[in-house]
Amino acid sequence: MRLPSTPAWAIAAACLLLAAPARAEPPAEAFIQIGDAKLAYETCGQGQTTLVLLHDGILHKAAFDAAWPALCQRYKVVRYDRRGFGASTPAAAPYQTIKDLEAVITALKIERPVLVGSSAGSGLAVDYALAHPDGVARLVLVGPFVAGFKPSAGFIARGLKLMALFKIGDIEGAARDPYILTKDADAQRKWVVDQLKAHPGNIGANQKERFAVDAKPRLAEIKVPTLILVGEVDIDDVQDQAKALEAALPDAKRVVIPGSGHFLYLERPEAFVRAIEDFVPAR
């Protein structure tokens, strides 16, 4: 398995977000054909309000397992594996993640979804909202990392350390990063390690992803209501970016979830679901 040596991978590794799911039976998985690629997706629930869940840059769509059952009771919900993650086809060449998201929304005939993006997935949600200003109902940005914000030297150093651990196969060491989960989340860390060992293609799968735009200077164009969620122990770069997004977006609210790290919806799924239910009316 070849790992990239670019700062982008260091950033993605530094955004490692991990926790433990709790679901009874796996939902039915289907595929959308996009050119020469197949994207694995799952749907559940019903109603007029559709949530599209966008995973981070390390895990695949299973990252949302802990919150999935509760969300499915209230909304129609869609989640998919980006190229190279989970069961989706690896990327053969550089591509824009927004094109795949556009294809998923078109294929499933989703009208004005609520995009729920985690980490790198939040950047994808923002890209889509900028490209389709009338095509999104609301945004939920979780532990956000959006194109145009510059990571600190410490953040990049952390990413390089995680990359080195992955390269030598020390997934357990990478999962002990202090920002991804709170210190006592041993069960969640074990689940993360098991998931990455079961899906080794996830590591480095995003090296061919490309941002559609430099989003930071265009944030004022996004008029839809936006909820920004950040874990209490998440790294300072993410905390600072969440504050900057709250200030730059015209209709945004930031909420810090106590007792959680970067993947707060897996470590504190009840609080995550409750925040969405308070923010997104079900119809």
C-alpha positions as CSV (number, residue, x, y, z in Angstrom):
1,M,0.0,0.0,0.0
2,R,1.6,3.3,-1.1
3,L,1.0,6.3,1.1
4,P,1.3,9.9,-0.3
5,S,3.9,12.3,1.0
6,T,2.0,15.5,0.5
7,P,0.9,18.0,3.1
8,A,-2.7,17.2,2.0
9,W,-2.3,13.7,3.3
10,A,-0.8,15.0,6.5
11,I,-3.9,17.2,6.9
12,A,-6.2,14.3,6.3
13,A,-4.3,12.1,8.7
14,A,-4.5,14.9,11.3
15,C,-8.2,14.9,10.9
16,L,-8.5,11.3,12.0
17,L,-11.9,10.9,13.6
18,L,-12.8,7.7,15.2
19,A,-15.4,6.0,17.5
20,A,-17.6,2.9,18.1
21,P,-20.9,2.1,16.4
22,A,-23.9,0.4,17.8
23,R,-26.2,-1.2,15.1
24,A,-28.0,-4.5,15.1
25,E,-28.1,-5.5,11.5
26,P,-26.3,-4.0,8.5
27,P,-28.5,-2.1,6.0
28,A,-28.8,-3.1,2.4
29,E,-25.9,-1.8,0.3
30,A,-26.3,-0.7,-3.3
31,F,-24.1,0.9,-5.9
32,I,-24.2,3.9,-8.2
33,Q,-22.2,3.7,-11.4
34,I,-20.3,6.9,-12.2
35,G,-18.1,6.5,-15.3
36,D,-15.8,3.6,-14.5
37,A,-16.4,3.8,-10.8
38,K,-19.0,2.3,-8.4
39,L,-20.0,4.1,-5.2
40,A,-21.5,2.1,-2.4
41,Y,-24.4,3.7,-0.7
42,E,-27.2,3.0,1.8
43,T,-30.5,4.6,2.5
44,C,-33.1,4.4,5.3
45,G,-36.1,6.1,6.6
46,Q,-38.7,8.2,4.8
47,G,-40.2,11.6,4.6
48,Q,-39.6,14.8,2.7
49,T,-36.4,15.8,4.6
50,T,-33.3,14.0,3.3
51,L,-30.0,14.0,5.2
52,V,-26.9,13.1,3.1
53,L,-24.1,12.0,5.4
54,L,-20.5,12.7,4.2
55,H,-17.7,10.9,6.0
56,D,-14.2,12.1,6.9
57,G,-10.9,11.3,5.2
58,I,-10.0,8.1,7.1
59,L,-13.1,6.1,7.8
60,H,-15.9,5.2,5.4
61,K,-19.7,5.5,5.7
62,A,-19.8,3.1,8.7
63,A,-18.4,6.0,10.7
64,F,-22.1,7.1,11.1
65,D,-23.3,3.7,12.5
66,A,-23.9,4.9,16.1
67,A,-26.3,7.7,15.0
68,W,-27.8,5.9,11.9
69,P,-30.7,4.1,13.6
70,A,-32.0,7.2,15.4
71,L,-31.7,9.4,12.3
72,C,-33.5,6.9,10.3
73,Q,-36.5,7.1,12.6
74,R,-37.0,10.7,11.8
75,Y,-35.6,11.5,8.3
76,K,-34.8,9.9,5.0
77,V,-31.0,9.3,5.3
78,V,-28.4,8.6,2.6
79,R,-24.7,7.8,3.1
80,Y,-22.1,6.6,0.7
81,D,-18.4,5.6,0.5
82,R,-16.3,8.1,-1.4
83,R,-13.9,6.7,-4.0
84,G,-11.4,4.2,-2.5
85,F,-13.2,4.1,0.8
86,G,-15.2,1.1,2.1
87,A,-16.8,-0.8,-0.8
88,S,-16.4,1.9,-3.4
89,T,-14.0,1.7,-6.4
90,P,-10.6,3.2,-5.8
91,A,-9.8,6.4,-7.8
92,A,-7.8,5.7,-10.9
93,A,-7.0,9.4,-11.5
94,P,-7.4,12.8,-9.8
95,Y,-11.1,13.8,-9.4
96,Q,-13.3,16.3,-7.7
97,T,-15.4,14.8,-4.9
98,I,-18.2,17.3,-5.6
99,K,-18.8,15.6,-9.0
100,D,-19.4,12.3,-7.2
101,L,-21.8,14.0,-4.7
102,E,-23.6,15.6,-7.6
103,A,-24.0,12.2,-9.3
104,V,-25.3,10.6,-6.0
105,I,-27.9,13.3,-5.5
106,T,-29.0,13.2,-9.1
107,A,-29.2,9.4,-9.2
108,L,-31.3,9.2,-6.0
109,K,-33.5,12.1,-7.1
110,I,-32.8,14.0,-3.9
111,E,-34.3,17.5,-3.8
112,R,-32.5,20.1,-1.5
113,P,-30.9,17.8,0.9
114,V,-29.4,18.6,4.3
115,L,-25.7,17.9,4.0
116,V,-24.1,16.6,7.1
117,G,-20.3,16.6,6.6
118,S,-17.6,15.4,8.9
119,S,-14.1,16.9,8.8
120,A,-13.1,16.6,5.1
121,G,-16.8,15.8,4.4
122,S,-17.7,19.3,5.7
123,G,-15.4,20.8,3.1
124,L,-17.3,18.8,0.5
125,A,-20.6,20.0,1.9
126,V,-19.4,23.6,1.6
127,D,-18.2,23.1,-2.0
128,Y,-21.6,21.7,-3.0
129,A,-23.4,24.6,-1.3
130,L,-21.3,27.1,-3.2
131,A,-21.9,25.3,-6.5
132,H,-25.6,24.8,-5.9
133,P,-26.8,27.7,-3.8
134,D,-30.5,26.8,-4.3
135,G,-29.9,23.0,-4.1
136,V,-29.3,22.7,-0.3
137,A,-31.7,23.2,2.5
138,R,-29.2,23.3,5.4
139,L,-25.7,22.4,6.3
140,V,-24.3,20.5,9.4
141,L,-20.5,20.8,9.6
142,V,-18.9,18.5,12.1
143,G,-15.3,19.0,13.2
144,P,-15.0,21.2,10.1
145,F,-12.0,21.5,7.7
146,V,-12.8,23.6,4.7
147,A,-10.6,24.6,1.7
148,G,-8.7,27.8,2.1
149,F,-8.0,27.6,5.9
150,K,-4.3,27.1,6.5
151,P,-3.3,24.4,9.0
152,S,-0.8,25.3,11.8
153,A,2.7,23.9,11.9
154,G,1.7,21.8,14.8
155,F,-1.3,20.4,13.0
156,I,0.8,19.4,10.0
157,A,3.4,17.8,12.3
158,R,0.7,15.8,13.9
159,G,-0.5,14.6,10.5
160,L,3.0,13.6,9.5
161,K,3.3,11.6,12.7
162,L,0.1,9.8,12.1
163,M,1.1,9.1,8.5
164,A,4.4,7.6,9.7
165,L,2.5,5.3,12.1
166,F,0.2,4.2,9.3
167,K,3.1,3.5,7.1
168,I,4.7,1.1,9.5
169,G,1.3,-0.5,10.2
170,D,0.9,0.9,13.8
171,I,-2.8,1.6,13.5
172,E,-3.1,1.1,17.3
173,G,-0.6,3.9,17.8
174,A,-2.4,6.2,15.4
175,A,-5.7,5.6,17.2
176,R,-4.2,6.8,20.5
177,D,-4.0,10.3,19.1
178,P,-5.5,12.5,21.9
179,Y,-7.8,14.6,19.8
180,I,-9.9,12.0,18.0
181,L,-11.6,10.6,21.1
182,T,-11.7,11.3,24.8
183,K,-9.1,9.5,26.9
184,D,-11.4,6.8,28.2
185,A,-12.9,5.7,24.9
186,D,-11.1,2.4,24.7
187,A,-13.9,0.5,23.1
188,Q,-14.2,3.1,20.3
189,R,-10.5,3.0,19.7
190,K,-10.6,-0.7,19.3
191,W,-13.5,-0.4,16.8
192,V,-11.5,2.1,14.8
193,V,-8.5,-0.1,14.7
194,D,-10.6,-3.1,13.6
195,Q,-12.3,-1.0,10.9
196,L,-9.1,0.2,9.4
197,K,-7.6,-3.3,9.4
198,A,-10.7,-4.5,7.7
199,H,-10.7,-1.7,5.1
200,P,-6.9,-0.9,4.5
201,G,-7.8,0.9,1.3
202,N,-9.2,3.8,3.4
203,I,-5.7,4.8,4.4
204,G,-4.5,7.1,1.6
205,A,-7.7,6.7,-0.4
206,N,-8.1,10.5,-0.6
207,Q,-4.8,11.3,-2.2
208,K,-6.4,11.8,-5.6
209,E,-9.3,14.0,-4.2
210,R,-9.4,17.6,-5.3
211,F,-11.3,20.6,-3.8
212,A,-13.6,22.2,-6.2
213,V,-12.9,25.8,-5.0
214,D,-11.0,27.8,-2.5
215,A,-14.0,28.1,-0.2
216,K,-12.8,30.4,2.5
217,P,-13.2,33.8,0.7
218,R,-16.6,32.8,-0.6
219,L,-18.3,31.7,2.7
220,A,-20.5,34.8,2.8
221,E,-22.3,33.4,-0.4
222,I,-23.8,30.6,1.6
223,K,-27.1,31.8,2.9
224,V,-28.7,28.6,4.2
225,P,-28.8,27.9,7.9
226,T,-25.7,26.1,9.1
227,L,-25.0,24.2,12.3
228,I,-21.3,23.8,13.3
229,L,-20.6,21.0,15.7
230,V,-17.2,20.5,17.4
231,G,-16.0,18.1,20.0
232,E,-14.8,19.4,23.3
233,V,-11.3,17.8,23.0
234,D,-10.8,18.4,19.3
235,I,-7.5,20.0,18.2
236,D,-7.2,23.8,18.3
237,D,-7.1,24.1,14.5
238,V,-10.6,22.6,14.3
239,Q,-11.8,24.7,17.2
240,D,-10.5,27.9,15.6
241,Q,-11.9,27.0,12.2
242,A,-15.3,26.3,13.7
243,K,-15.3,29.8,15.3
244,A,-14.2,31.4,12.0
245,L,-16.9,29.6,10.1
246,E,-19.5,30.8,12.6
247,A,-18.3,34.4,12.1
248,A,-18.1,34.2,8.3
249,L,-21.3,32.3,7.4
250,P,-24.4,34.6,7.4
251,D,-26.7,32.2,9.3
252,A,-24.5,29.9,11.4
253,K,-24.5,28.6,14.9
254,R,-21.6,26.8,16.6
255,V,-22.2,24.1,19.3
256,V,-19.4,22.4,21.4
257,I,-20.4,18.9,22.4
258,P,-18.9,18.0,25.9
259,G,-17.0,14.8,26.4
260,S,-16.3,14.2,22.8
261,G,-13.5,14.3,20.3
262,H,-13.3,14.8,16.5
263,F,-15.9,12.1,15.6
264,L,-18.4,13.3,18.2
265,Y,-21.3,11.6,16.5
266,L,-19.8,8.2,17.2
267,E,-18.6,9.0,20.7
268,R,-21.7,11.0,21.7
269,P,-24.4,9.9,19.2
270,E,-27.3,10.9,21.4
271,A,-26.1,14.5,21.6
272,F,-25.3,14.5,17.9
273,V,-28.8,13.3,16.9
274,R,-30.4,15.7,19.4
275,A,-28.5,18.7,17.9
276,I,-29.7,17.7,14.4
277,E,-33.3,17.2,15.5
278,D,-33.3,20.7,17.1
279,F,-31.8,22.2,13.9
280,V,-33.5,20.2,11.1
281,P,-37.3,20.1,11.1
282,A,-38.6,16.7,9.9
283,R,-41.5,16.8,7.4
